[in-house]
Amino acid sequence: MSLLDGILKNIGGAPDDVANLAAKVGLEPAMVEQAIAALGKTHQLEGDTVELAAEKTGLGPDVLNQIVAAIGGEGSLTHFAQILDRDGDGSPVDDVMDMAKGLFGKS
């Protein structure tokens, strides 16, 4: 189970996991994970969240809007951003890397 699967299970109305969400929007699970991460990150930036994520992922705004709707809307993106950016520095990358190290027993 991926980190995003765990997050999705805790959001009311969202699909149970990335695979179900991917099937719902017609994408590969890896691309949906990238899209959710990009949406969570761009949600914290100035500008339109979906347009910024579209630029980062290459996915169309219509597909990204489907993902946003499926995971519970803009409020859920705030939830993703808060979970992924544990130290609140505005960048979830370092936090995700720390989580990955923890999964593999590295420090």
Short mmCIF file of the C-alpha atoms (twelve columns), coordinates in Angstrom:
data_MODEL
# 
_entry.id   MODEL 
# 
loop_
_atom_site.group_PDB 
_atom_site.id 
_atom_site.type_symbol 
_atom_site.label_atom_id 
_atom_site.label_alt_id 
_atom_site.label_comp_id 
_atom_site.label_asym_id 
_atom_site.label_seq_id 
_atom_site.Cartn_x 
_atom_site.Cartn_y 
_atom_site.Cartn_z 
_atom_site.pdbx_PDB_model_num 
ATOM 1   C CA . MET A 1   0.000   0.000  0.000   1 
ATOM 2   C CA . SER A 2   1.379   3.387  -0.959  1 
ATOM 3   C CA . LEU A 3   1.445   6.459  1.245   1 
ATOM 4   C CA . LEU A 4   -1.286  7.984  -0.921  1 
ATOM 5   C CA . ASP A 5   -3.447  4.876  -0.477  1 
ATOM 6   C CA . GLY A 6   -3.334  5.451  3.278   1 
ATOM 7   C CA . ILE A 7   -4.271  9.094  2.863   1 
ATOM 8   C CA . LEU A 8   -7.146  8.305  0.480   1 
ATOM 9   C CA . LYS A 9   -8.602  5.799  2.937   1 
ATOM 10  C CA . ASN A 10  -8.854  8.573  5.520   1 
ATOM 11  C CA . ILE A 11  -10.736 11.039 3.313   1 
ATOM 12  C CA . GLY A 12  -14.480 10.566 3.281   1 
ATOM 13  C CA . GLY A 13  -15.922 9.982  -0.178  1 
ATOM 14  C CA . ALA A 14  -12.548 9.387  -1.832  1 
ATOM 15  C CA . PRO A 15  -11.773 6.120  -3.607  1 
ATOM 16  C CA . ASP A 16  -10.190 3.509  -1.320  1 
ATOM 17  C CA . ASP A 17  -6.858  3.540  -3.107  1 
ATOM 18  C CA . VAL A 18  -4.870  4.925  -5.991  1 
ATOM 19  C CA . ALA A 19  -5.694  1.939  -8.223  1 
ATOM 20  C CA . ASN A 20  -9.440  2.555  -7.873  1 
ATOM 21  C CA . LEU A 21  -8.994  6.267  -8.524  1 
ATOM 22  C CA . ALA A 22  -6.811  5.499  -11.552 1 
ATOM 23  C CA . ALA A 23  -9.471  3.192  -12.964 1 
ATOM 24  C CA . LYS A 24  -12.112 5.844  -12.362 1 
ATOM 25  C CA . VAL A 25  -10.231 8.515  -14.337 1 
ATOM 26  C CA . GLY A 26  -8.666  6.170  -16.917 1 
ATOM 27  C CA . LEU A 27  -4.979  6.578  -15.993 1 
ATOM 28  C CA . GLU A 28  -2.189  4.362  -14.730 1 
ATOM 29  C CA . PRO A 29  -1.841  4.374  -10.918 1 
ATOM 30  C CA . ALA A 30  1.696   5.828  -11.114 1 
ATOM 31  C CA . MET A 31  0.394   8.801  -13.092 1 
ATOM 32  C CA . VAL A 32  -2.411  9.360  -10.585 1 
ATOM 33  C CA . GLU A 33  0.144   9.346  -7.757  1 
ATOM 34  C CA . GLN A 34  2.180   11.960 -9.637  1 
ATOM 35  C CA . ALA A 35  -0.955  14.011 -10.257 1 
ATOM 36  C CA . ILE A 36  -2.018  13.935 -6.595  1 
ATOM 37  C CA . ALA A 37  1.475   14.916 -5.474  1 
ATOM 38  C CA . ALA A 38  1.565   17.774 -8.006  1 
ATOM 39  C CA . LEU A 39  -1.900  18.945 -6.970  1 
ATOM 40  C CA . GLY A 40  -0.934  18.887 -3.305  1 
ATOM 41  C CA . LYS A 41  2.228   20.857 -3.986  1 
ATOM 42  C CA . THR A 42  0.694   23.407 -6.362  1 
ATOM 43  C CA . HIS A 43  -2.256  23.942 -4.014  1 
ATOM 44  C CA . GLN A 44  0.169   25.798 -1.739  1 
ATOM 45  C CA . LEU A 45  1.401   28.096 -4.526  1 
ATOM 46  C CA . GLU A 46  -0.017  31.319 -5.917  1 
ATOM 47  C CA . GLY A 47  -2.179  30.733 -8.985  1 
ATOM 48  C CA . ASP A 48  -4.674  28.139 -10.120 1 
ATOM 49  C CA . THR A 49  -3.891  24.765 -8.564  1 
ATOM 50  C CA . VAL A 50  -5.092  22.692 -11.518 1 
ATOM 51  C CA . GLU A 51  -3.372  24.822 -14.163 1 
ATOM 52  C CA . LEU A 52  -0.063  24.709 -12.270 1 
ATOM 53  C CA . ALA A 53  -0.345  20.939 -11.794 1 
ATOM 54  C CA . ALA A 54  -1.178  20.528 -15.489 1 
ATOM 55  C CA . GLU A 55  2.056   22.312 -16.362 1 
ATOM 56  C CA . LYS A 56  4.032   20.025 -14.031 1 
ATOM 57  C CA . THR A 57  2.431   16.733 -15.069 1 
ATOM 58  C CA . GLY A 58  1.441   17.256 -18.686 1 
ATOM 59  C CA . LEU A 59  -2.081  16.070 -17.850 1 
ATOM 60  C CA . GLY A 60  -5.029  18.115 -19.048 1 
ATOM 61  C CA . PRO A 61  -6.965  20.279 -16.601 1 
ATOM 62  C CA . ASP A 62  -10.103 18.207 -17.246 1 
ATOM 63  C CA . VAL A 63  -8.408  15.037 -15.964 1 
ATOM 64  C CA . LEU A 64  -6.891  16.855 -12.997 1 
ATOM 65  C CA . ASN A 65  -10.293 18.348 -12.130 1 
ATOM 66  C CA . GLN A 66  -11.714 14.799 -12.135 1 
ATOM 67  C CA . ILE A 67  -8.985  13.741 -9.696  1 
ATOM 68  C CA . VAL A 68  -9.642  16.754 -7.459  1 
ATOM 69  C CA . ALA A 69  -13.364 15.962 -7.434  1 
ATOM 70  C CA . ALA A 70  -12.746 12.242 -6.772  1 
ATOM 71  C CA . ILE A 71  -10.555 12.910 -3.742  1 
ATOM 72  C CA . GLY A 72  -12.992 15.343 -2.195  1 
ATOM 73  C CA . GLY A 73  -12.259 18.740 -3.712  1 
ATOM 74  C CA . GLU A 74  -9.899  21.575 -2.842  1 
ATOM 75  C CA . GLY A 75  -10.184 20.902 0.894   1 
ATOM 76  C CA . SER A 76  -8.695  17.460 0.399   1 
ATOM 77  C CA . LEU A 77  -5.729  19.006 -1.395  1 
ATOM 78  C CA . THR A 78  -5.028  21.025 1.736   1 
ATOM 79  C CA . HIS A 79  -5.126  17.760 3.688   1 
ATOM 80  C CA . PHE A 80  -2.650  16.142 1.254   1 
ATOM 81  C CA . ALA A 81  -0.357  19.141 1.404   1 
ATOM 82  C CA . GLN A 82  -0.356  19.151 5.210   1 
ATOM 83  C CA . ILE A 83  0.393   15.435 5.400   1 
ATOM 84  C CA . LEU A 84  3.101   15.529 2.766   1 
ATOM 85  C CA . ASP A 85  4.734   18.725 4.084   1 
ATOM 86  C CA . ARG A 86  5.229   17.617 7.685   1 
ATOM 87  C CA . ASP A 87  7.721   20.331 8.613   1 
ATOM 88  C CA . GLY A 88  5.644   23.129 7.036   1 
ATOM 89  C CA . ASP A 89  8.507   24.496 4.939   1 
ATOM 90  C CA . GLY A 90  6.375   24.682 1.788   1 
ATOM 91  C CA . SER A 91  8.132   21.768 0.108   1 
ATOM 92  C CA . PRO A 92  6.866   18.235 0.636   1 
ATOM 93  C CA . VAL A 93  9.850   16.694 -1.198  1 
ATOM 94  C CA . ASP A 94  12.141  16.504 1.844   1 
ATOM 95  C CA . ASP A 95  9.325   15.117 3.968   1 
ATOM 96  C CA . VAL A 96  8.367   12.434 1.445   1 
ATOM 97  C CA . MET A 97  12.039  11.429 1.187   1 
ATOM 98  C CA . ASP A 98  12.214  11.132 4.984   1 
ATOM 99  C CA . MET A 99  9.071   8.972  4.957   1 
ATOM 100 C CA . ALA A 100 10.571  6.767  2.250   1 
ATOM 101 C CA . LYS A 101 13.780  6.363  4.262   1 
ATOM 102 C CA . GLY A 102 11.669  5.301  7.226   1 
ATOM 103 C CA . LEU A 103 9.915   2.679  5.152   1 
ATOM 104 C CA . PHE A 104 13.244  1.190  4.127   1 
ATOM 105 C CA . GLY A 105 14.821  1.431  7.569   1 
ATOM 106 C CA . LYS A 106 17.347  4.097  6.639   1 
ATOM 107 C CA . SER A 107 18.061  7.216  8.644   1 
# 
